């Protein structure tokens, strides 16, 4: 089959514009996409100089009229060059151009072929998204942590206060609340920012492997130890070591960890030589370590050694005013990653997202946005694009079956209600509001009336919870 006879339907089937010029730069042919893009018919283009399109990527070489030629004929190839052409209606069209010269059997240049990809839609989308970000002050948050509610501002203040010190920090919070992000923020703001940040997931490693991971080992220390290995403490020397899920460390390793923290010396497994280390320790857990101490599953002396400055990552259900902001943040991330021009959620979809309790916190919310990006085809995410459990709201603030306390509320005066600043998503009519009083009531219910736990949920002190209860006339009584 002589495919050369079929070149016309081949180029007309291409989505990108294709134009062919002769050795003088005059149009010979233009496919259907090029005609639509430029606004010129092929008949109008034929015989005309390619300069008709006023392409900003074209470079003329030579001097004087009739002695100039396109730089392409000297370069031979132009690949993925961003340019702007002028269409028949004088509209500027941003394109990405690839061009190559055509030669005959003798090696003589007989013309050139160019492909033009219209990127105006992508640029328009990025400009629209940038405009939204400017208008609504959407950014990457505090070192990647997105949140504007009072509880998050309080967390940011705590991070800034302790970051420049070597004080051991314990980050508390449910799974998926962003404890690792807080640890990274502490490192990035601190004096060790240009040094290593090493993470160890204590829950993912067995007792023997964890000890080797932390302290390293020498060749022959145990079966399979074929070479010397540097541990995480040595790798983090002069930097930060983040021990995630510290509550899952076996007691035998806890003893050695405590000794290392006190002596600032390590010994590799299978070796008696002590190695000095200088690291800043940050730990995190979603467990109640005080309860584990009572069960003799966690050493009290280690607890006091690492729990010098505790801070809590609040659950997403306790900062609902941040949900729309976080969603838009993830939209930006996934739009850039997938290339989809999705700008936001419809009002119905956003209501479903805000109403859901998010037991998996930020991690679950991120997964839901990614799920929606897979299904959504247009510029908006609709309810049918969301996970079924989010739309049905099955996890919407379900009460604890073991609740032993009753939260009683007395009528408030109008000036006693303090509302958080609303956030309205562009293109929707959704405005999310939650009073400080509602947040406190919900925290007390989640904590079964325990003011200390409620304070941890909110990221404030127990005294602050007591003062707010008094301010809003909230009492806790046993049933």
N, C-alpha and C positions, 0 to 999 in steps of 0.2 A: 504493500500500500504506500503510495506517495503522499505522505502527510502534508507536504508543502502545498498541495492544491487546496488544502482545507484550512489555511492559515487564518482566513477571514472569520469563520465561525468560532475558531479557537480564541482569537483575541477579543471577539465580541462577548464571549461567555465569561471573561475575566471581570471580577468586581472592581479592580483597580483600573485607572485610566491608562491606556497605552497609546503613545503617539510615535510615529516614524517620520524622520526627516532625512532629506538627502544630504550630500556632502557640503552644500551651501547653507544648511540649516533651514531649508524650506519644508513645510509640511507635505508629506506624501499620503499619510493615512492616520486616522484616529478612530479608536474603537468606540463602541456605544457609551461606555462609562466615561471616557474622556470628553465626549460631546456633551453629556449631561453635566459634567463637572465644570467645564469651561463656558457652557452656554452657546458655543459655536457649533454649527453643523459641520460635517466633514467637508462638504462642498465649500463652505465659507473659509475653512482652514487651508485647503489645498492650494499650494503655490505661495502662500503667505510665509513670511519669515517667522521663525519660532519666537522671535522677540515680541511678537504680538501679545504673548501672555505675560510679558514683563516679569519674568521669573527672577526673584532675588538671588537664586542660587547659580545663575548663569554668569560666567566670567568671560569677557571678550579680550582677546589677545591681538596685538598688532596695532598699527597706527594708520589713521586716515581712512576715508570712505572707500569701501571695497577691498581694503587690506586687513580687515578685522575678521577673526574667526573665533568660533566658540572654543573655550578652554577644554571642553570635553574631547575634542579631536586631538588634543595634545596629551591629555591625561589617559584617554582610552576607557576609563571607567569611573563612575561616580556611584557610591553606594550609600543608601539611607541618609541622604542629606535633607535637612529640614529647610524648606523654602516657603515663599508665599508667591502665588500667581494671581493675576488679575483676570477675572471672568468678563464675559461680554457685557454684563450689567455694571461693570466697575467694582464689583464686590471682591474683596481680598479673601483668598482661600488658602489657609495653611495646608501644606502638603509635605509628605516625605517622598523624595525622588531618588530613583535608581536609574542610571543610564549607562549604556555601553555602545561603543562604535561598531559598525558593521563593515567587514572587509570582503573583497572579492577573492577569487582564486590566486590573483597575483599579489595579494597583500595590500592592495590599494583601498583606502577608506571610501566607501560609497554612501555612507549615511550613519544614522544612529537610531536606537530605539530607547524610549524612556517610559518608565512606569511611574504613575503619579497616584499616591495614596492620600485621600482626603482625611485629614485629622481634625477638622474643625469641630466635629461633634465631641471628640475627646477633650479638646481644649476648652470648648464651651462648658462641658461638664465640670472640668477641673476649676474653671473660673467661677462657676455657680457654687461649687462646693466651698471654694475659698471665700466667696462672698458670705455664705452662710456661717462659716467659721468666724469671720470678722464681726458680723452683726451680732452673733450670739456668744462671742468671746469663747469659742470652743478651741481648746488647745490640747496638748498632750498631757496636761495636768502637772502634778507635782512629781517630777522624775518618773513620769509614766503612770502615776496613780491619779485617777480621775475622780473628783469629788469636790462639791462646794458646800455641802451641808455643815452645820456647826460641829458635828461629831468628827468629820473628816478634817476640818480646819484645826480642831484640837489635836488630832493625830499628827498633822503636819508640823504643828508647833512643837510637839514633843520630839519629833524626829530631828528638827533643827536644833533643839536644845541639847540633845545628847550626842549628836553625830560627831562633833569635834573632839569628844572625850573617848577614852578607852574603856569606859564603864561597860560591863557586861549587860546586854539588853536581852530580855526575853519577850518575844512577840507572841501574844495569845490571840486566839480567834478560831472560828470554825473553818473547816476545809473549804478552800476556794475563795477566801476573803482577801487574798493578796499578801500573805505574810512574806513571801519571798521578795515581792516588789518593795515592801517596807525595808527589808534587810539590805537590798541593793541601794535604796535611797540613803540609808544610814552610811553605807560605804562610800557612795559617790559624793556626799556632802562632807564627809570627814577628812581628816588629815592623811588618810591612807588611800585616797581615791586613785592614785596612780600606781598602787600596788595590787597584788592579786586578790581577787574575790573568789573563794573556793567554797562550793556547796557540797554537803554530804546529806543524803537522805537516809537517816538512821533506820527508818522503817523498812527500807527495801533490801537490807543486807542482813545476813545471818551473823551470829555472834563471832565466829572465827574470821569471817571475811571483813566484818566491821572493824575489828581490832587492827587487821592488816591495812585496811583503807585509811584509818586514822593515823596510825603510827608508822606504817611501812614495815617491810620485812627484809631479811637478808637471805641470800641464796641458801637453800637447804633447811630453812626454818621449819618447813612442813612439806608434806607431799604436794608436789606441783609448784613449789617455789623455786623455779629454775634460775631466776636472776634476782639481784637486789632490786628493791622497789621503794621509791620515796613515798611516804604517806601524805595525807592531806594537810597535816599540821606543817610539815616541812614545805609543802607546795605553797602554803599560805603565809610563809614567813615574811614578816614586815607588813602583811596585808590583813585581810579579814577572813575568818573561817565561820561559815554559816552552817550550824547543825540543825537541820530541819527534822521535825518529828522527834524531838529529844526524849519524849516520854516513852519511846519504844526501845531505848538502849537497854540491853541486858545488865543486870546488877554487876556482873563480873567486869564488864567494860566500864561501868559507872565508877568503880573504884579506881581504875587506872586513869580515867579521864579527870577525876578530881585531883589526883596526884599531879598530873601534868599541868592543870590550871594553877595549882598552888606553887609548884616548883619551877614552872616554865621550862621544863626539860622533858624530852621524850626519849624512849628507847624503842628501836625497831624490834619487831618480833624476831626472836632468835639471836638477839645481840644484847650485851650488857653495857655497851657504850652509851653514855648520855649525850644528847644533842640539844643545845639551847635553841629555843624558839621564841619568837616575838609575834604574837597574833592578837587581833581583836576578836573576841568571841561574841557571836550573836546566835541565839537559839530561838526555836519556834515550836509550838505544839498546839494541837486542838484538844488536848486532854487536860483533865483536872489533876495537876501534879500533886496537889495537897491531898486529894483522895487516894492517889497511888502511894503516897507516903504512909498514909494510915493502913493501907493494905500491904505495906512493906515491899512494894514493887519499885519504889524510887527512893534513893538515899536523900535524907533530909539535908545533910551537909552539902551535897552537890546542888540541891535546890537553892539553898541560900547563897551558894557561890555564883550561880548563873542568873538568879532572879534579882539582881541589884536594881535594875530599872525596867519594870514590866510595862508594856504598852499593848493595847488591844486593837485589833482590826475588827471594826463592827460588821455584823452581818448585813447583807444587802437589804433585808426586810426592815432594818432599823434606820435606813437612810434612803427611803423611797424617792425623795426629791432628786437624788442623783441618777436615777435609772435612765431618764431620757438623755441626760448628758453622756452617760456611759454608752448607751446604745448608739448615739451619733458618733462617738469615738470609734466604736467597733465597725460602724458603717464605713468610715473613712479608711480604716485598715483593710477591710475586706474588698472595698471597691478598688483600691489600688492593687491588691493582690490578684483579684479575679478579672479586673478590667470591666466589670459590670457598672453601668451608669445608674446605680440605685442611690437615691438622694435621701430617702427617709421612709417612715412607716405611715400608713394611713391612720386616721384617728381611731378607728376600731381596733386595729392591730396594736397601736400604742397603748390603748386602754387595757388590752389583755396583758401586755407586757408589764405595765405598772401594777396591775391588780394581782399578779402572780407573786407568791411568797419567796420564790427562789431559794429553796433549801440547799442547792448547790452553789449559791452565791455568784460571784463574778464569773467563775469558771462555767457555770451552767448558763448564765446570760450570754457569754461569749459564744458558747456552742449553739444557743438558740438563734443568734444572729447569723452565724455561719450556715446553719440549717436553712434559714430563710433565704440566704443568698443562693443556695443551690436551686431552690424552687422558683424564686421570683424571676420574672422575665422582663418586666417593665422598669420604670423608675421608682416604683413604690413597693413596699412590702405590705401585703394584705393578710388578714387573719388566716386564710387558707394556706399561707406559706409558713405558718408557725407550727411548732410541735403541738400535738394534740393536747398534752397535759397543760400547756400554757393557755390555750384557747378555752379549755373546759374549766380551768382554775381549780383543779382538784386539790392543789396544795395551798389554797388561799387561806393563810392565817388559821390553820386548823388548831383548835384548842388542845392542850395537853390533857390526856385522859387521867393523869395522876395529879392534876392541879389540886392543891390543898388550901389555897388562899382565895379570898374574894377581894377584888379591887373595887372599892366604893368611891364614887365620884359625887361631889356636891355641886350644885349649880354654880357657874362662874359668872362673874361680871364681864362685860364685853371687853374691858381693857386688860383682862387677865390672859387672853388668848394671844399667843405670839406665833405668827405664821412665818414659815421659811419663805424665802424669795422663790416665786414660781419660775418654771422654765417652760417656755412654749416652743414646741418643735415647729420649724418653718414648714409652711404648707399645710398645717393641721390646726385644729381648734382645741388641742389638748393642753390644758394647764394643770400641772401637778402641784398640789399643795398638801402640806401636812403640818399640823401644829406641834409645838414643842411638848405640849400636854399630851397629845396623842402618842407621840414617840415614847414618852415616859410611861404611859399606861401600858403600851404594848411591850416595852422592855420588862416591866414588872410582871406582866402575865407570862412572858417567856421564861422569866426567872422564878416562877411560882411564888412571887412575892418577896423573894430574897433581894434586899436592897444592894448587897455587895455584888451579886451576879448581875443585877440590872445596871449597876455602875460600869461593870466590865463590858456589857453589851453596848452601852452608850459611849464608852471611852472617857468617862468622867470619874471623879472621886465619889465615894459613898456619901460624903457630906453634901456634895452638889445634888445628888439624888434626893437626900433628905430635905434640902432647902426647896427643891422644885416641888416635892410632894406637899410641903407646907404651903407654897405659893399657889398651887393649883387645887388645894383642898382635896388631895387624894389620900386615902387611908387604906391600910392593909389589915384585914381581919382573918382570923382562923375560922374555918367552917364549923 
